[in-house]
Amino acid sequence: MTEQDDPAPAGLSGTGLDLGYHETPVVTAASVRLSGGQVTALVGPNGSGKSTLLRALARLHRPERGEVRLAEGGSVWQLPPRQLARRVTLLAQSRPTPSGVCVRDVVGYGRHPYRGRWRAADPDGPPAVARAMTVTGLTGMADRAVDALSGGELQRVWLATCLAQDTPVLLLDEPTTFLDLRYQVEILDLLRDLADQRGVAVGVVLHDLNQAAAVADQVVLLHGGRVRASGPPAEVLTEPVLTEAYGIPVEVLTDPDTGQLHTRPVGRHAGRVRVPA
């Protein structure tokens, strides 16, 4: 964390959240707790309410019922926007791409909560921006225009912007989208490092159940707008629960050497042997 404020306790919780759009319920009676030093993965089928729940935790979607509170106490709705932005940051699924702005400057947007009026001095800013670009592999393209980047490169720029914001709570909505295998692995490793080494409370929406099993301390499975199961991966990612939630047979295997869980959806052609021509 920065030296400009006393470090805030890492953590965020939503309790009894009812969320919807235009009187259409999307999430009902959902509770989730993000703890410092842990990665919590939100998983579930499309339309189950994962992104809506994450937006509510970030104060971007006001609940019809329930509350969202920080670890130090108090509702997120009671904090001024700048104070909240020093505690919670969200990597959303999509963001507008600025035109004619270089990577370094976009990553620097993450320092806005610390600059005050008239872009006041931010002594922690340059090292925070440099560190964020380093861990996301962007240092070599710092002077490139962001509107000339690929989707995967742009995704890393926005992640670096969130990291430069340097908050004790980090929320991410499908951060591995558009990334190749290398950067998918590196981003997940980075989330694990942030939790383990810096005590950050990480909440991340993931579609890949194997990624969730590999990176998360806690998994929250949503189905039909409700929390179907919540707990350690081995307790949530079970064959009966996943088969019910996804509407397709799902096998769960455990690596005998590492103990790592692996999920495998079973389609109609799952057992078909393909013979090379």
DRENDO-1510 file (C-alpha; in Angstrom, 1 decimal, always signed):
<recs>
REC; n; res; u; v; w
REC; 1; MET; +0.0; +0.0; +0.0 .
REC; 2; THR; +1.0; +3.6; -0.3 .
REC; 3; GLU; +2.6; +5.6; +2.5 .
REC; 4; GLN; +0.1; +8.4; +2.1 .
REC; 5; ASP; -2.5; +6.7; +4.4 .
REC; 6; ASP; -2.3; +4.2; +7.2 .
REC; 7; PRO; -2.9; +0.8; +5.6 .
REC; 8; ALA; -6.5; -0.1; +5.7 .
REC; 9; PRO; -7.5; -3.6; +6.6 .
REC; 10; ALA; -8.0; -5.8; +3.6 .
REC; 11; GLY; -11.4; -7.2; +3.2 .
REC; 12; LEU; -14.9; -6.7; +1.9 .
REC; 13; SER; -18.2; -8.4; +2.4 .
REC; 14; GLY; -21.6; -8.4; +0.9 .
REC; 15; THR; -24.5; -9.7; +3.0 .
REC; 16; GLY; -28.0; -10.7; +1.9 .
REC; 17; LEU; -27.7; -8.9; -1.5 .
REC; 18; ASP; -30.7; -8.7; -3.8 .
REC; 19; LEU; -29.7; -7.2; -7.2 .
REC; 20; GLY; -31.6; -6.6; -10.3 .
REC; 21; TYR; -32.1; -4.5; -13.4 .
REC; 22; HIS; -35.3; -2.6; -14.1 .
REC; 23; GLU; -37.2; -4.6; -11.6 .
REC; 24; THR; -35.9; -7.9; -13.0 .
REC; 25; PRO; -34.2; -9.9; -10.2 .
REC; 26; VAL; -30.6; -11.1; -11.1 .
REC; 27; VAL; -29.1; -12.0; -7.7 .
REC; 28; THR; -31.1; -13.0; -4.7 .
REC; 29; ALA; -30.0; -13.2; -1.0 .
REC; 30; ALA; -26.3; -13.5; -1.9 .
REC; 31; SER; -23.6; -13.3; +0.7 .
REC; 32; VAL; -19.8; -13.3; +0.0 .
REC; 33; ARG; -16.8; -12.4; +2.1 .
REC; 34; LEU; -13.4; -11.4; +0.6 .
REC; 35; SER; -10.6; -11.7; +3.2 .
REC; 36; GLY; -7.1; -10.2; +3.2 .
REC; 37; GLY; -4.5; -12.6; +2.0 .
REC; 38; GLN; -7.0; -14.8; +0.1 .
REC; 39; VAL; -8.2; -15.2; -3.5 .
REC; 40; THR; -11.9; -15.8; -3.8 .
REC; 41; ALA; -13.2; -17.0; -7.2 .
REC; 42; LEU; -16.8; -16.4; -8.3 .
REC; 43; VAL; -17.8; -19.1; -10.8 .
REC; 44; GLY; -21.0; -20.3; -12.4 .
REC; 45; PRO; -22.9; -20.5; -15.7 .
REC; 46; ASN; -23.5; -17.5; -17.9 .
REC; 47; GLY; -26.2; -15.3; -16.5 .
REC; 48; SER; -25.8; -16.6; -13.0 .
REC; 49; GLY; -25.1; -13.1; -11.6 .
REC; 50; LYS; -21.3; -13.2; -11.1 .
REC; 51; SER; -20.5; -9.9; -12.7 .
REC; 52; THR; -23.5; -8.2; -11.2 .
REC; 53; LEU; -22.4; -9.4; -7.7 .
REC; 54; LEU; -18.9; -8.2; -8.3 .
REC; 55; ARG; -20.1; -4.7; -9.5 .
REC; 56; ALA; -22.2; -4.5; -6.3 .
REC; 57; LEU; -19.1; -5.2; -4.2 .
REC; 58; ALA; -17.4; -2.3; -6.1 .
REC; 59; ARG; -20.3; +0.0; -5.4 .
REC; 60; LEU; -21.2; +0.2; -9.1 .
REC; 61; HIS; -24.6; -1.5; -8.6 .
REC; 62; ARG; -26.8; -0.5; -5.6 .
REC; 63; PRO; -28.5; -3.4; -4.0 .
REC; 64; GLU; -32.2; -3.5; -3.5 .
REC; 65; ARG; -31.6; -5.2; -0.2 .
REC; 66; GLY; -28.5; -6.1; +1.8 .
REC; 67; GLU; -25.3; -4.3; +2.4 .
REC; 68; VAL; -21.6; -4.2; +1.4 .
REC; 69; ARG; -19.1; -3.3; +4.1 .
REC; 70; LEU; -15.4; -2.9; +4.3 .
REC; 71; ALA; -13.3; -4.8; +6.7 .
REC; 72; GLU; -12.6; -1.7; +8.8 .
REC; 73; GLY; -16.4; -1.3; +9.2 .
REC; 74; GLY; -18.9; +0.9; +7.5 .
REC; 75; SER; -20.9; +0.7; +4.3 .
REC; 76; VAL; -19.1; +1.3; +1.1 .
REC; 77; TRP; -21.9; +3.7; +0.3 .
REC; 78; GLN; -20.8; +6.0; +3.2 .
REC; 79; LEU; -17.4; +6.7; +1.8 .
REC; 80; PRO; -16.5; +9.6; -0.5 .
REC; 81; PRO; -15.6; +8.2; -4.0 .
REC; 82; ARG; -11.9; +9.1; -3.6 .
REC; 83; GLN; -11.6; +7.4; -0.3 .
REC; 84; LEU; -13.3; +4.3; -1.7 .
REC; 85; ALA; -11.0; +4.3; -4.7 .
REC; 86; ARG; -8.0; +4.0; -2.3 .
REC; 87; ARG; -9.5; +0.8; -0.9 .
REC; 88; VAL; -11.2; -1.0; -3.7 .
REC; 89; THR; -10.5; -1.2; -7.4 .
REC; 90; LEU; -12.3; -3.2; -10.1 .
REC; 91; LEU; -11.0; -4.5; -13.4 .
REC; 92; ALA; -14.3; -4.7; -15.4 .
REC; 93; GLN; -14.9; -6.8; -18.5 .
REC; 94; SER; -14.8; -3.9; -20.9 .
REC; 95; ARG; -13.5; -0.3; -20.8 .
REC; 96; PRO; -13.4; +2.4; -23.4 .
REC; 97; THR; -10.1; +2.6; -25.2 .
REC; 98; PRO; -8.6; +6.1; -25.1 .
REC; 99; SER; -7.2; +7.5; -28.4 .
REC; 100; GLY; -3.7; +8.9; -28.7 .
REC; 101; VAL; -2.7; +8.0; -25.1 .
REC; 102; CYS; +0.4; +5.9; -24.4 .
REC; 103; VAL; +0.5; +2.9; -22.1 .
REC; 104; ARG; +2.4; +4.6; -19.4 .
REC; 105; ASP; -0.1; +7.4; -19.1 .
REC; 106; VAL; -3.1; +5.0; -19.1 .
REC; 107; VAL; -1.5; +3.0; -16.3 .
REC; 108; GLY; -1.0; +6.3; -14.5 .
REC; 109; TYR; -4.8; +6.8; -14.4 .
REC; 110; GLY; -4.7; +4.4; -11.5 .
REC; 111; ARG; -3.1; +7.0; -9.4 .
REC; 112; HIS; -6.0; +9.5; -9.7 .
REC; 113; PRO; -7.3; +8.8; -6.1 .
REC; 114; TYR; -4.0; +9.9; -4.7 .
REC; 115; ARG; -3.5; +13.2; -6.6 .
REC; 116; GLY; -6.2; +15.4; -5.2 .
REC; 117; ARG; -7.1; +18.6; -7.0 .
REC; 118; TRP; -5.0; +20.1; -9.7 .
REC; 119; ARG; -3.0; +16.8; -10.1 .
REC; 120; ALA; -1.3; +17.4; -6.7 .
REC; 121; ALA; +2.0; +15.7; -6.1 .
REC; 122; ASP; +1.9; +11.9; -5.9 .
REC; 123; PRO; +5.4; +10.8; -4.7 .
REC; 124; ASP; +4.4; +7.1; -4.6 .
REC; 125; GLY; +3.0; +7.3; -8.2 .
REC; 126; PRO; +6.0; +6.8; -10.4 .
REC; 127; PRO; +7.3; +3.7; -8.6 .
REC; 128; ALA; +3.7; +2.3; -8.4 .
REC; 129; VAL; +3.2; +2.7; -12.1 .
REC; 130; ALA; +6.7; +1.3; -12.9 .
REC; 131; ARG; +6.0; -1.8; -10.7 .
REC; 132; ALA; +2.6; -2.4; -12.2 .
REC; 133; MET; +4.0; -2.3; -15.8 .
REC; 134; THR; +6.8; -4.6; -14.8 .
REC; 135; VAL; +4.7; -7.3; -13.3 .
REC; 136; THR; +2.2; -7.2; -16.3 .
REC; 137; GLY; +5.0; -7.3; -18.9 .
REC; 138; LEU; +4.3; -3.8; -20.3 .
REC; 139; THR; +7.6; -2.0; -19.7 .
REC; 140; GLY; +8.8; -2.5; -23.2 .
REC; 141; MET; +5.7; -0.9; -24.7 .
REC; 142; ALA; +5.3; +2.0; -22.2 .
REC; 143; ASP; +5.4; +4.6; -25.0 .
REC; 144; ARG; +3.1; +2.8; -27.4 .
REC; 145; ALA; -0.4; +4.2; -28.1 .
REC; 146; VAL; -3.0; +2.0; -26.4 .
REC; 147; ASP; -5.3; +2.2; -29.4 .
REC; 148; ALA; -2.7; +0.3; -31.4 .
REC; 149; LEU; -2.5; -2.7; -29.0 .
REC; 150; SER; -4.1; -6.1; -29.4 .
REC; 151; GLY; -6.9; -7.2; -27.1 .
REC; 152; GLY; -4.6; -9.2; -24.9 .
REC; 153; GLU; -2.1; -6.3; -24.6 .
REC; 154; LEU; -4.9; -3.9; -23.8 .
REC; 155; GLN; -6.2; -6.3; -21.1 .
REC; 156; ARG; -2.8; -6.2; -19.4 .
REC; 157; VAL; -2.8; -2.4; -19.6 .
REC; 158; TRP; -6.1; -2.2; -17.7 .
REC; 159; LEU; -4.9; -4.7; -15.2 .
REC; 160; ALA; -1.7; -2.7; -14.6 .
REC; 161; THR; -3.9; +0.4; -14.1 .
REC; 162; CYS; -5.7; -1.4; -11.3 .
REC; 163; LEU; -2.4; -2.6; -9.8 .
REC; 164; ALA; -1.1; +1.0; -9.8 .
REC; 165; GLN; -4.1; +2.0; -7.8 .
REC; 166; ASP; -2.6; -0.1; -5.0 .
REC; 167; THR; -5.7; -1.0; -3.0 .
REC; 168; PRO; -6.1; -3.6; -0.3 .
REC; 169; VAL; -9.1; -5.0; -2.2 .
REC; 170; LEU; -8.8; -6.0; -5.9 .
REC; 171; LEU; -11.8; -7.1; -7.9 .
REC; 172; LEU; -11.4; -8.6; -11.4 .
REC; 173; ASP; -14.1; -9.7; -13.9 .
REC; 174; GLU; -12.7; -12.4; -16.1 .
REC; 175; PRO; -9.1; -11.0; -16.2 .
REC; 176; THR; -7.7; -13.8; -18.4 .
REC; 177; THR; -10.1; -12.9; -21.3 .
REC; 178; PHE; -8.1; -12.3; -24.6 .
REC; 179; LEU; -4.9; -13.5; -23.0 .
REC; 180; ASP; -2.8; -16.3; -24.4 .
REC; 181; LEU; -1.7; -19.3; -22.2 .
REC; 182; ARG; +1.4; -17.6; -21.0 .
REC; 183; TYR; -0.2; -14.5; -19.7 .
REC; 184; GLN; -3.2; -16.4; -18.3 .
REC; 185; VAL; -0.8; -18.3; -16.1 .
REC; 186; GLU; +1.2; -15.2; -15.2 .
REC; 187; ILE; -1.9; -13.2; -14.3 .
REC; 188; LEU; -3.2; -16.0; -12.1 .
REC; 189; ASP; +0.3; -16.3; -10.5 .
REC; 190; LEU; +0.3; -12.5; -9.9 .
REC; 191; LEU; -3.1; -12.7; -8.1 .
REC; 192; ARG; -1.7; -15.4; -5.9 .
REC; 193; ASP; +1.4; -13.3; -5.1 .
REC; 194; LEU; -0.7; -10.2; -4.3 .
REC; 195; ALA; -2.7; -12.3; -1.7 .
REC; 196; ASP; +0.3; -14.2; -0.3 .
REC; 197; GLN; +2.9; -11.5; -0.3 .
REC; 198; ARG; +0.9; -8.2; +0.2 .
REC; 199; GLY; -2.2; -9.4; +2.0 .
REC; 200; VAL; -4.6; -8.2; -0.7 .
REC; 201; ALA; -8.1; -9.4; -0.7 .
REC; 202; VAL; -8.7; -10.6; -4.3 .
REC; 203; GLY; -12.2; -11.3; -5.7 .
REC; 204; VAL; -12.1; -12.7; -9.3 .
REC; 205; VAL; -14.8; -13.9; -11.7 .
REC; 206; LEU; -13.5; -16.9; -13.7 .
REC; 207; HIS; -15.2; -19.1; -16.2 .
REC; 208; ASP; -12.4; -21.7; -16.2 .
REC; 209; LEU; -13.1; -24.0; -13.3 .
REC; 210; ASN; -9.6; -25.4; -13.4 .
REC; 211; GLN; -8.1; -21.9; -13.1 .
REC; 212; ALA; -10.4; -21.3; -10.1 .
REC; 213; ALA; -9.3; -24.6; -8.5 .
REC; 214; ALA; -5.6; -23.7; -9.0 .
REC; 215; VAL; -5.6; -20.1; -7.7 .
REC; 216; ALA; -8.4; -19.7; -5.2 .
REC; 217; ASP; -8.6; -20.2; -1.5 .
REC; 218; GLN; -12.4; -19.9; -1.6 .
REC; 219; VAL; -14.9; -20.5; -4.4 .
REC; 220; VAL; -18.4; -19.1; -4.6 .
REC; 221; LEU; -20.6; -20.9; -7.1 .
REC; 222; LEU; -23.6; -19.0; -8.4 .
REC; 223; HIS; -26.5; -20.7; -10.1 .
REC; 224; GLY; -29.7; -19.0; -11.1 .
REC; 225; GLY; -28.8; -15.9; -9.2 .
REC; 226; ARG; -28.2; -17.6; -5.9 .
REC; 227; VAL; -25.1; -18.8; -4.1 .
REC; 228; ARG; -25.3; -22.6; -4.6 .
REC; 229; ALA; -22.1; -23.4; -2.7 .
REC; 230; SER; -19.3; -21.5; -1.0 .
REC; 231; GLY; -16.1; -22.7; +0.5 .
REC; 232; PRO; -12.7; -24.2; -0.3 .
REC; 233; PRO; -12.4; -25.5; -3.9 .
REC; 234; ALA; -12.5; -29.2; -2.9 .
REC; 235; GLU; -15.9; -28.6; -1.1 .
REC; 236; VAL; -17.5; -26.6; -3.9 .
REC; 237; LEU; -16.1; -28.1; -7.1 .
REC; 238; THR; -17.7; -31.5; -6.7 .
REC; 239; GLU; -19.3; -33.6; -9.4 .
REC; 240; PRO; -22.9; -33.4; -8.1 .
REC; 241; VAL; -22.8; -29.6; -7.5 .
REC; 242; LEU; -21.2; -28.8; -10.9 .
REC; 243; THR; -23.4; -31.2; -12.8 .
REC; 244; GLU; -26.5; -29.6; -11.4 .
REC; 245; ALA; -25.2; -26.0; -11.9 .
REC; 246; TYR; -24.0; -26.4; -15.5 .
REC; 247; GLY; -26.7; -28.9; -16.7 .
REC; 248; ILE; -24.0; -31.3; -18.1 .
REC; 249; PRO; -22.1; -34.1; -16.6 .
REC; 250; VAL; -18.9; -32.8; -15.0 .
REC; 251; GLU; -16.1; -35.1; -13.8 .
REC; 252; VAL; -13.8; -34.0; -11.0 .
REC; 253; LEU; -10.4; -35.6; -10.9 .
REC; 254; THR; -7.6; -35.1; -8.3 .
REC; 255; ASP; -4.0; -35.3; -9.4 .
REC; 256; PRO; -2.4; -38.0; -7.2 .
REC; 257; ASP; +1.0; -36.2; -7.1 .
REC; 258; THR; -0.1; -32.6; -6.5 .
REC; 259; GLY; -3.6; -33.0; -5.1 .
REC; 260; GLN; -4.8; -30.4; -7.6 .
REC; 261; LEU; -8.4; -30.6; -8.7 .
REC; 262; HIS; -9.2; -30.9; -12.4 .
REC; 263; THR; -12.7; -30.6; -13.9 .
REC; 264; ARG; -13.8; -32.2; -17.1 .
REC; 265; PRO; -17.2; -31.6; -18.7 .
REC; 266; VAL; -18.5; -34.7; -20.4 .
REC; 267; GLY; -20.0; -34.1; -23.8 .
REC; 268; ARG; -21.6; -36.5; -26.2 .
REC; 269; HIS; -18.3; -37.2; -27.9 .
REC; 270; ALA; -16.1; -37.3; -24.8 .
REC; 271; GLY; -15.2; -40.9; -25.2 .
REC; 272; ARG; -14.7; -40.9; -28.9 .
REC; 273; VAL; -11.3; -42.2; -30.1 .
REC; 274; ARG; -10.0; -40.2; -33.1 .
REC; 275; VAL; -7.9; -42.3; -35.5 .
REC; 276; PRO; -5.3; -40.3; -37.5 .
REC; 277; ALA; -5.9; -40.5; -41.3 .
</recs>
